[in-house]
Amino acid sequence: MGVPGILRKLAMLLRREQFRSELEEEMAFHRAETVKDFVADGMPRKAAQLAAKRQFGNAERLKEHSTEVIGFRFETVMQDLRFALRQLRKNPGFTATSTIILALGIGASVAIFGFVDAALIKPLPYRDSTRLAVLYETNPLGPHFHLSYLDYLDWKKDNKSFSSLDVFEQNGMLLTTPAGLQRADAATVSSGFFRTLGVIPVLGRDFYPGEDTASAPRVLLLSYGAWQKRYGGRRDVLGQTLALNGETNTIIGVLPATFHFAPAEPAEFWSALHPGKSCEIYRGCHNLIGVARLKDGISSASAFADIQTIAQRLEKQYPNDDGGRFAFMQPLTEVIVGEIRPILLVLSGGASLLLLIATVNVSSLLLVRSESRRREIAVRGALGASAGRLIRQFVTEGLLLASAGSVLGVFCGTEAMRVLTMLVPKDILARMPYLLGLGLNLRVAAFAASICAVTALLFALTPTLRLSLTDVSRGLTEGGRGSAGTLWRRFGANLVVIEIATAMVLLVGAGLLGKSLYRLLHVDSGLEPQHLDLLRIAATGARYDKDGPQIALQREVVSRIGVLPGVQSAGIADTLPLGDGDGTSNFRIVGRPYTHEEHNEAANRQISSGYFHTLGARLLRGREFREDEDKQKPLVTIINQTLASQFFPGQDPIGKQIAWDDDFKMHVEIVGVVNDLQEGQLDAAPRPAFYLPFNQVPTNFFSVVVRTSQDDESMLPALVTAIHQIDPGIAVFDEATMGQRLHDSPSAYLHRTSASMVGMFAGIALMLSAVGLYGVIAYSVSQRTREIGVRMALGAPRASVYKLILREAGWLTGIGLALGLVCSLGAATLMRKLLFGTSAWDAGTLASVALVLSGAAMLASYIPARRAAAVDPAVALRAE
């Protein structure tokens, strides 16, 4: 404080003292004049002085009222603030408990709102994002499958609903570096992709029209992160070249730092599509996903009908390639956040209920505190404190308490956002780029300020509900018992019922989600995940572009890894289980009548002879592949149990043939039936699959599975070293264990996150509801001390006192459980999409939660009941 401030404060204090002095002189003068009048009327001087005092009333109250009227607000506010701080310091248990409870509720709400804001409220980084849609083709296995390049050209040419339509493909590429080949995340897009999204590079230029043709030079854009990480943010990066998958690409631009496109993330390099490779020349090769911008005035429904008509025409025109394939369209926002939306809504509901319990508990603590201070209030009122001054004092205490809890809660919520983001697996976070930079932004701060303001207002007004100065005399004589105590017991009982019901909703939700997670992680995936290592291999260049070298490489990999200490067996596959489920093919049964209306589709995998044995899969019928089965031998396949039961019901499929490939020219003989392996996500239903010998359909990109006899994670470095000993130029990446792949799969992560978060909320809610019930029963016991003493003095046994107190707690718990049961069934029905293998009406979960809550409630009630039973009747009768 500077000199002018000190002078102003000194002047204010001098004016205050002058005012008080003049006020006392004036009051003394008027009292003296009144005494003179009474004496003149014949009243004795002492009696006249008493009469004058009665006429003027409480001198201290008059002084205080006059001070307030004259306007010394700053001084009185500071007095209230200092007194409130002293009161809170005198009751550290009450202060700490209230602050922590409130901080828990606010922190949870702020943290979850941060995620909701990032995923559901924050606008997507595209121009007019509500007009963007993602286009898929459907097949008999589901709606979210790729479309072919030739289908895309027809959709683009024939539609009348989109101002632009482009395609993209997310893929991993091999980046040539001085240290050798490295896997790089990349995406391939058509030339108008970024114009469709409305994204402008921050450096350089976008793709020109025509740069996505086979004859155009290869060009690409860098993500902002790749520009910073790989090129140090240098502006001379434009025009530089790099080699991806052995092809030279020229850098033409850098995308904005705020840009993300979750369906293709993570992508460092965005290259232009070059349809010269073999896949794009076949209509039956489906590898792209469309993104389109609707024309002004065109609705999503009419646009969907438009492309559906085009897809139906193509399905009839090209039955071998597009048979059973139709169009499917979703808003881009739904594609990006649709999977996480229900989980965020469940967590938001849990956080809101937790905040409700926290505010109810703190409000009840404030009410109990105001009840215990009724004598103090009555004394201060009798000594001259005005109603406004008393109310202001309690408002100040409530605001202080709310402020402390709010500041701590916002800090905890901000830290929780940071920690929770760090716990998201890297590959999952890459598909949720909108969570990057999560923290206390303007919207989150506004939300935090609003709930802090509401709680501050609630805590400021709560104690005033019990401050009736009209019964000051009763407060002095009874100390707060009687009707006031009865009212509080009723009000507190209602609060406890709400807390128990809320806790039951959260506990039931956590129980159902936890049971779903357990069943998901223990679903029969068809393999033994323990002691199973995984890694991927990419071998590019002229050395590995023929079938012979590719077959020789996989044999050398299996042989070199198989002799390592601790390795039991090894196998090869082009695609691993527990993935996204891509890689399907049309097929038909040879020898059966076939019409173009018949559309059979199944997962198609190329595997080595030791693959099933290494995974721990069970061969149900027939034989496994032999190592010498290559293209010179008859083509064979092994089908899974689902394909066998669907297409060969009641028959032995061994020896029969299926035809696949674009024109069903490739006939393969079924030599075995294997149990269902989970080729898609854990929560996906088993679907048909057939397996082909790797040596008959080789590739230079494949995965290795290794069964070990020791700690599987410790073996990974040795496996990488063994492969690099074969050829240092081979790229090895995505090293992991099958347990990690299962644990970090998208479906498992989303179920685990929702279960753990709601479980945390439920645990806190259980604790708070028990505390609330304890508070109500303990207050009830304190109000009935004299009644209990009389009962015991008249011969009531201690068991009857236990019964009296526990009966009251039992009624409250029972009503809360009944209300909670109804609300739990409603909440569980709303979240049924998040459940796996678990019914929303799961009786075991409901019964278990009811038992846990009942036990916690009885334990919380036993302590005050025990205290009541230990009351000395003589002491109780002498109380007050």
BELKANOR-V196667 format. One record per residue. N is the residue number from 0. RES is the residue in three letters. PSI is psi as a letter, one per 30 degrees, with the letter a starting at -180 (NA if undefined). D_LAST is the distance of its C-alpha to the last C-alpha in whole Angstrom. Layout:
n = {N;N}
res = {RES;RES}
psi = {PSI;PSI}
d_last = {D_LAST;D_LAST}
This chain:
n = {0;1;2;3;4;5;6;7;8;9;10;11;12;13;14;15;16;17;18;19;20;21;22;23;24;25;26;27;28;29;30;31;32;33;34;35;36;37;38;39;40;41;42;43;44;45;46;47;48;49;50;51;52;53;54;55;56;57;58;59;60;61;62;63;64;65;66;67;68;69;70;71;72;73;74;75;76;77;78;79;80;81;82;83;84;85;86;87;88;89;90;91;92;93;94;95;96;97;98;99;100;101;102;103;104;105;106;107;108;109;110;111;112;113;114;115;116;117;118;119;120;121;122;123;124;125;126;127;128;129;130;131;132;133;134;135;136;137;138;139;140;141;142;143;144;145;146;147;148;149;150;151;152;153;154;155;156;157;158;159;160;161;162;163;164;165;166;167;168;169;170;171;172;173;174;175;176;177;178;179;180;181;182;183;184;185;186;187;188;189;190;191;192;193;194;195;196;197;198;199;200;201;202;203;204;205;206;207;208;209;210;211;212;213;214;215;216;217;218;219;220;221;222;223;224;225;226;227;228;229;230;231;232;233;234;235;236;237;238;239;240;241;242;243;244;245;246;247;248;249;250;251;252;253;254;255;256;257;258;259;260;261;262;263;264;265;266;267;268;269;270;271;272;273;274;275;276;277;278;279;280;281;282;283;284;285;286;287;288;289;290;291;292;293;294;295;296;297;298;299;300;301;302;303;304;305;306;307;308;309;310;311;312;313;314;315;316;317;318;319;320;321;322;323;324;325;326;327;328;329;330;331;332;333;334;335;336;337;338;339;340;341;342;343;344;345;346;347;348;349;350;351;352;353;354;355;356;357;358;359;360;361;362;363;364;365;366;367;368;369;370;371;372;373;374;375;376;377;378;379;380;381;382;383;384;385;386;387;388;389;390;391;392;393;394;395;396;397;398;399;400;401;402;403;404;405;406;407;408;409;410;411;412;413;414;415;416;417;418;419;420;421;422;423;424;425;426;427;428;429;430;431;432;433;434;435;436;437;438;439;440;441;442;443;444;445;446;447;448;449;450;451;452;453;454;455;456;457;458;459;460;461;462;463;464;465;466;467;468;469;470;471;472;473;474;475;476;477;478;479;480;481;482;483;484;485;486;487;488;489;490;491;492;493;494;495;496;497;498;499;500;501;502;503;504;505;506;507;508;509;510;511;512;513;514;515;516;517;518;519;520;521;522;523;524;525;526;527;528;529;530;531;532;533;534;535;536;537;538;539;540;541;542;543;544;545;546;547;548;549;550;551;552;553;554;555;556;557;558;559;560;561;562;563;564;565;566;567;568;569;570;571;572;573;574;575;576;577;578;579;580;581;582;583;584;585;586;587;588;589;590;591;592;593;594;595;596;597;598;599;600;601;602;603;604;605;606;607;608;609;610;611;612;613;614;615;616;617;618;619;620;621;622;623;624;625;626;627;628;629;630;631;632;633;634;635;636;637;638;639;640;641;642;643;644;645;646;647;648;649;650;651;652;653;654;655;656;657;658;659;660;661;662;663;664;665;666;667;668;669;670;671;672;673;674;675;676;677;678;679;680;681;682;683;684;685;686;687;688;689;690;691;692;693;694;695;696;697;698;699;700;701;702;703;704;705;706;707;708;709;710;711;712;713;714;715;716;717;718;719;720;721;722;723;724;725;726;727;728;729;730;731;732;733;734;735;736;737;738;739;740;741;742;743;744;745;746;747;748;749;750;751;752;753;754;755;756;757;758;759;760;761;762;763;764;765;766;767;768;769;770;771;772;773;774;775;776;777;778;779;780;781;782;783;784;785;786;787;788;789;790;791;792;793;794;795;796;797;798;799;800;801;802;803;804;805;806;807;808;809;810;811;812;813;814;815;816;817;818;819;820;821;822;823;824;825;826;827;828;829;830;831;832;833;834;835;836;837;838;839;840;841;842;843;844;845;846;847;848;849;850;851;852;853;854;855;856;857;858;859;860;861;862;863;864;865;866;867;868;869;870;871;872;873;874;875;876;877;878;879}
res = {MET;GLY;VAL;PRO;GLY;ILE;LEU;ARG;LYS;LEU;ALA;MET;LEU;LEU;ARG;ARG;GLU;GLN;PHE;ARG;SER;GLU;LEU;GLU;GLU;GLU;MET;ALA;PHE;HIS;ARG;ALA;GLU;THR;VAL;LYS;ASP;PHE;VAL;ALA;ASP;GLY;MET;PRO;ARG;LYS;ALA;ALA;GLN;LEU;ALA;ALA;LYS;ARG;GLN;PHE;GLY;ASN;ALA;GLU;ARG;LEU;LYS;GLU;HIS;SER;THR;GLU;VAL;ILE;GLY;PHE;ARG;PHE;GLU;THR;VAL;MET;GLN;ASP;LEU;ARG;PHE;ALA;LEU;ARG;GLN;LEU;ARG;LYS;ASN;PRO;GLY;PHE;THR;ALA;THR;SER;THR;ILE;ILE;LEU;ALA;LEU;GLY;ILE;GLY;ALA;SER;VAL;ALA;ILE;PHE;GLY;PHE;VAL;ASP;ALA;ALA;LEU;ILE;LYS;PRO;LEU;PRO;TYR;ARG;ASP;SER;THR;ARG;LEU;ALA;VAL;LEU;TYR;GLU;THR;ASN;PRO;LEU;GLY;PRO;HIS;PHE;HIS;LEU;SER;TYR;LEU;ASP;TYR;LEU;ASP;TRP;LYS;LYS;ASP;ASN;LYS;SER;PHE;SER;SER;LEU;ASP;VAL;PHE;GLU;GLN;ASN;GLY;MET;LEU;LEU;THR;THR;PRO;ALA;GLY;LEU;GLN;ARG;ALA;ASP;ALA;ALA;THR;VAL;SER;SER;GLY;PHE;PHE;ARG;THR;LEU;GLY;VAL;ILE;PRO;VAL;LEU;GLY;ARG;ASP;PHE;TYR;PRO;GLY;GLU;ASP;THR;ALA;SER;ALA;PRO;ARG;VAL;LEU;LEU;LEU;SER;TYR;GLY;ALA;TRP;GLN;LYS;ARG;TYR;GLY;GLY;ARG;ARG;ASP;VAL;LEU;GLY;GLN;THR;LEU;ALA;LEU;ASN;GLY;GLU;THR;ASN;THR;ILE;ILE;GLY;VAL;LEU;PRO;ALA;THR;PHE;HIS;PHE;ALA;PRO;ALA;GLU;PRO;ALA;GLU;PHE;TRP;SER;ALA;LEU;HIS;PRO;GLY;LYS;SER;CYS;GLU;ILE;TYR;ARG;GLY;CYS;HIS;ASN;LEU;ILE;GLY;VAL;ALA;ARG;LEU;LYS;ASP;GLY;ILE;SER;SER;ALA;SER;ALA;PHE;ALA;ASP;ILE;GLN;THR;ILE;ALA;GLN;ARG;LEU;GLU;LYS;GLN;TYR;PRO;ASN;ASP;ASP;GLY;GLY;ARG;PHE;ALA;PHE;MET;GLN;PRO;LEU;THR;GLU;VAL;ILE;VAL;GLY;GLU;ILE;ARG;PRO;ILE;LEU;LEU;VAL;LEU;SER;GLY;GLY;ALA;SER;LEU;LEU;LEU;LEU;ILE;ALA;THR;VAL;ASN;VAL;SER;SER;LEU;LEU;LEU;VAL;ARG;SER;GLU;SER;ARG;ARG;ARG;GLU;ILE;ALA;VAL;ARG;GLY;ALA;LEU;GLY;ALA;SER;ALA;GLY;ARG;LEU;ILE;ARG;GLN;PHE;VAL;THR;GLU;GLY;LEU;LEU;LEU;ALA;SER;ALA;GLY;SER;VAL;LEU;GLY;VAL;PHE;CYS;GLY;THR;GLU;ALA;MET;ARG;VAL;LEU;THR;MET;LEU;VAL;PRO;LYS;ASP;ILE;LEU;ALA;ARG;MET;PRO;TYR;LEU;LEU;GLY;LEU;GLY;LEU;ASN;LEU;ARG;VAL;ALA;ALA;PHE;ALA;ALA;SER;ILE;CYS;ALA;VAL;THR;ALA;LEU;LEU;PHE;ALA;LEU;THR;PRO;THR;LEU;ARG;LEU;SER;LEU;THR;ASP;VAL;SER;ARG;GLY;LEU;THR;GLU;GLY;GLY;ARG;GLY;SER;ALA;GLY;THR;LEU;TRP;ARG;ARG;PHE;GLY;ALA;ASN;LEU;VAL;VAL;ILE;GLU;ILE;ALA;THR;ALA;MET;VAL;LEU;LEU;VAL;GLY;ALA;GLY;LEU;LEU;GLY;LYS;SER;LEU;TYR;ARG;LEU;LEU;HIS;VAL;ASP;SER;GLY;LEU;GLU;PRO;GLN;HIS;LEU;ASP;LEU;LEU;ARG;ILE;ALA;ALA;THR;GLY;ALA;ARG;TYR;ASP;LYS;ASP;GLY;PRO;GLN;ILE;ALA;LEU;GLN;ARG;GLU;VAL;VAL;SER;ARG;ILE;GLY;VAL;LEU;PRO;GLY;VAL;GLN;SER;ALA;GLY;ILE;ALA;ASP;THR;LEU;PRO;LEU;GLY;ASP;GLY;ASP;GLY;THR;SER;ASN;PHE;ARG;ILE;VAL;GLY;ARG;PRO;TYR;THR;HIS;GLU;GLU;HIS;ASN;GLU;ALA;ALA;ASN;ARG;GLN;ILE;SER;SER;GLY;TYR;PHE;HIS;THR;LEU;GLY;ALA;ARG;LEU;LEU;ARG;GLY;ARG;GLU;PHE;ARG;GLU;ASP;GLU;ASP;LYS;GLN;LYS;PRO;LEU;VAL;THR;ILE;ILE;ASN;GLN;THR;LEU;ALA;SER;GLN;PHE;PHE;PRO;GLY;GLN;ASP;PRO;ILE;GLY;LYS;GLN;ILE;ALA;TRP;ASP;ASP;ASP;PHE;LYS;MET;HIS;VAL;GLU;ILE;VAL;GLY;VAL;VAL;ASN;ASP;LEU;GLN;GLU;GLY;GLN;LEU;ASP;ALA;ALA;PRO;ARG;PRO;ALA;PHE;TYR;LEU;PRO;PHE;ASN;GLN;VAL;PRO;THR;ASN;PHE;PHE;SER;VAL;VAL;VAL;ARG;THR;SER;GLN;ASP;ASP;GLU;SER;MET;LEU;PRO;ALA;LEU;VAL;THR;ALA;ILE;HIS;GLN;ILE;ASP;PRO;GLY;ILE;ALA;VAL;PHE;ASP;GLU;ALA;THR;MET;GLY;GLN;ARG;LEU;HIS;ASP;SER;PRO;SER;ALA;TYR;LEU;HIS;ARG;THR;SER;ALA;SER;MET;VAL;GLY;MET;PHE;ALA;GLY;ILE;ALA;LEU;MET;LEU;SER;ALA;VAL;GLY;LEU;TYR;GLY;VAL;ILE;ALA;TYR;SER;VAL;SER;GLN;ARG;THR;ARG;GLU;ILE;GLY;VAL;ARG;MET;ALA;LEU;GLY;ALA;PRO;ARG;ALA;SER;VAL;TYR;LYS;LEU;ILE;LEU;ARG;GLU;ALA;GLY;TRP;LEU;THR;GLY;ILE;GLY;LEU;ALA;LEU;GLY;LEU;VAL;CYS;SER;LEU;GLY;ALA;ALA;THR;LEU;MET;ARG;LYS;LEU;LEU;PHE;GLY;THR;SER;ALA;TRP;ASP;ALA;GLY;THR;LEU;ALA;SER;VAL;ALA;LEU;VAL;LEU;SER;GLY;ALA;ALA;MET;LEU;ALA;SER;TYR;ILE;PRO;ALA;ARG;ARG;ALA;ALA;ALA;VAL;ASP;PRO;ALA;VAL;ALA;LEU;ARG;ALA;GLU}
psi = {k;a;e;e;e;e;e;e;e;e;e;e;e;e;e;e;e;e;e;e;e;e;e;e;e;e;e;e;e;e;e;e;e;e;e;e;e;e;e;f;g;g;k;l;e;e;e;e;e;e;e;e;e;e;e;f;a;j;e;e;e;e;e;e;e;e;e;e;e;f;g;i;e;e;e;e;e;e;e;e;e;e;e;e;e;e;e;e;e;f;i;e;e;e;e;e;e;e;e;e;e;e;e;e;e;e;e;e;e;e;e;e;e;e;e;e;e;e;e;f;e;k;k;l;h;l;k;i;f;f;g;k;l;k;k;l;k;l;l;f;f;a;f;i;l;l;l;l;e;e;e;e;e;e;e;e;e;f;l;g;f;k;f;l;k;l;l;l;k;k;l;k;l;j;k;k;l;f;f;a;k;k;k;k;k;l;k;k;l;l;f;g;e;f;e;e;f;h;k;k;k;f;k;b;l;l;k;l;k;f;g;g;l;e;f;l;l;k;l;l;k;k;l;e;e;e;e;e;e;f;g;g;g;k;f;g;f;k;f;l;l;l;k;k;h;g;k;k;k;k;k;f;l;k;l;l;f;f;k;l;i;e;f;g;l;k;k;e;k;j;l;k;k;j;g;f;l;e;e;f;f;k;f;f;j;j;g;l;k;l;k;l;k;k;l;k;f;k;l;e;e;e;e;e;e;e;f;e;e;e;e;e;e;e;e;e;e;i;e;e;e;g;k;g;k;l;l;k;k;k;k;e;e;e;e;e;g;e;e;f;e;e;e;e;e;e;e;e;e;e;e;e;e;e;e;e;e;e;e;e;e;e;e;e;e;e;e;e;e;e;e;f;g;e;e;e;e;e;e;e;e;f;g;f;k;l;e;e;e;e;e;e;e;e;e;e;e;e;e;e;e;e;e;e;e;e;e;e;e;e;e;e;e;e;e;e;e;e;e;e;e;f;f;k;k;e;e;e;e;e;f;h;f;f;f;k;g;k;a;i;a;e;e;e;e;e;e;e;e;e;e;e;e;e;e;e;e;e;f;e;f;e;f;f;f;g;i;j;g;f;h;e;e;e;e;e;f;f;g;g;a;b;e;e;e;e;e;e;e;e;e;e;e;e;e;e;e;e;e;e;e;e;e;e;e;e;e;e;e;e;e;e;e;e;e;e;e;e;e;e;f;g;k;j;f;g;l;j;f;k;h;j;l;k;l;l;k;k;j;l;l;f;f;g;g;l;e;e;e;e;e;e;e;e;e;e;e;e;e;e;e;f;g;k;k;f;k;e;l;l;l;k;k;f;k;l;l;h;a;f;g;l;i;l;k;k;l;l;k;k;f;k;k;k;l;f;f;k;j;k;k;l;k;k;k;k;l;l;f;g;e;e;e;e;f;g;l;k;j;f;l;b;l;l;l;k;f;g;j;a;f;f;l;k;k;l;l;k;l;l;e;e;e;e;e;e;f;h;k;g;l;j;f;k;f;l;k;l;k;a;l;e;g;h;f;j;k;k;k;k;f;l;k;l;l;k;k;j;f;a;l;e;g;k;k;k;l;k;k;k;k;k;k;e;f;f;i;l;l;g;j;l;l;k;k;k;k;l;g;a;j;e;e;f;f;e;e;e;e;e;e;e;e;f;f;e;j;f;f;k;k;k;l;h;k;l;l;e;e;e;e;e;e;g;k;e;e;e;e;e;e;e;e;e;e;e;e;e;e;e;e;e;e;e;e;e;e;e;e;e;e;e;e;e;e;e;e;e;e;e;e;e;f;g;e;e;e;e;e;e;e;e;e;g;g;k;l;e;e;e;e;e;e;e;e;f;e;e;e;e;e;e;e;e;e;e;e;e;e;e;e;e;e;e;e;e;e;e;e;e;g;f;f;f;k;j;g;k;k;f;h;j;e;e;e;e;e;e;e;e;e;e;e;e;e;e;e;e;e;e;f;e;e;e;e;e;e;e;f;g;k;j;e;e;e;e;f;f;k;NA}
d_last = {50;54;55;54;51;50;52;50;46;47;49;46;43;46;46;42;42;44;43;39;41;43;40;39;42;42;39;39;43;41;39;41;44;41;40;44;44;42;43;47;45;45;41;40;39;36;35;37;35;32;34;35;32;30;33;33;30;28;30;29;29;32;33;32;33;37;37;36;39;41;41;39;38;39;37;34;35;35;32;30;32;31;27;27;29;27;24;26;27;23;23;26;25;24;27;30;29;29;32;34;33;34;37;38;38;40;43;44;44;46;48;49;50;53;55;55;56;59;60;59;59;61;64;67;70;72;74;72;71;70;74;75;75;76;79;79;82;80;82;81;79;77;76;76;79;82;85;88;90;93;90;88;92;92;88;89;92;92;88;88;84;83;84;84;84;84;83;82;82;79;81;81;84;86;86;89;87;89;87;88;87;83;81;80;78;80;81;84;84;87;88;86;82;81;82;81;77;78;77;79;80;79;82;85;86;85;88;91;92;94;93;92;95;97;100;97;96;93;90;86;83;81;77;75;74;77;79;76;76;80;81;79;79;82;84;87;86;88;91;90;91;90;90;88;90;93;93;94;91;91;88;88;84;81;78;75;72;69;72;71;72;70;73;75;73;73;76;78;81;82;86;88;89;92;94;97;95;96;92;93;96;95;93;92;90;87;85;84;81;81;79;80;79;79;81;80;79;80;77;76;76;80;80;79;82;85;84;84;87;89;88;89;92;92;91;94;96;96;94;95;93;90;90;87;85;84;82;78;76;73;71;71;67;67;69;67;64;64;63;60;59;57;55;54;53;51;49;48;47;45;44;43;40;39;38;37;34;34;33;31;29;28;27;25;23;23;21;19;19;19;16;14;15;14;12;15;17;16;16;20;21;20;22;25;25;27;26;29;28;25;27;29;27;26;29;30;28;29;33;32;31;34;36;36;36;39;41;40;41;44;45;44;46;49;49;49;52;54;53;54;57;58;57;60;63;66;68;65;64;68;68;65;66;64;61;63;61;58;55;53;55;55;54;51;50;50;48;45;45;44;42;40;40;38;36;35;35;33;30;30;30;27;24;25;25;21;21;21;21;21;18;17;15;13;12;11;9;8;8;11;10;13;16;16;15;18;20;20;20;23;24;24;25;28;29;29;31;33;33;34;37;38;38;40;43;43;43;46;48;48;48;51;53;52;54;57;57;58;60;62;62;64;66;69;71;74;74;73;71;70;73;75;76;77;79;81;85;87;90;92;96;99;99;96;98;100;99;100;98;95;96;97;94;91;93;93;89;89;91;90;86;87;88;85;83;80;82;82;84;84;85;86;84;85;81;78;76;72;74;74;76;79;83;84;88;89;91;93;94;98;100;98;99;97;96;95;92;91;88;87;85;84;83;86;85;88;87;89;90;87;84;83;83;81;78;78;79;81;84;84;88;91;91;90;92;95;95;99;98;99;101;104;103;102;98;96;92;89;86;83;82;80;84;85;83;84;87;89;87;88;91;92;92;94;97;96;96;94;96;94;94;95;98;97;100;99;99;97;97;93;93;90;86;83;80;78;77;74;76;74;70;68;66;70;72;75;78;81;83;86;87;91;92;92;95;96;94;93;92;91;87;85;82;82;80;80;79;77;77;74;71;73;71;73;76;76;78;81;82;82;84;86;87;88;90;92;92;90;91;89;85;82;79;76;75;72;71;71;68;67;69;67;64;64;66;65;64;62;60;59;58;56;55;53;52;50;49;47;46;44;42;41;40;38;37;36;34;32;31;30;28;27;26;24;22;21;21;18;16;16;15;12;12;12;10;9;13;14;13;14;17;18;17;20;22;22;24;23;26;24;21;24;26;23;22;26;27;25;26;30;30;29;32;34;34;34;37;39;39;40;43;44;44;45;49;49;49;51;54;54;54;57;59;58;58;60;61;58;57;54;53;53;51;50;49;46;45;45;43;41;40;39;37;35;35;33;31;30;30;27;25;26;24;20;21;22;19;17;19;19;15;15;14;12;10;9;8;6;4;0}
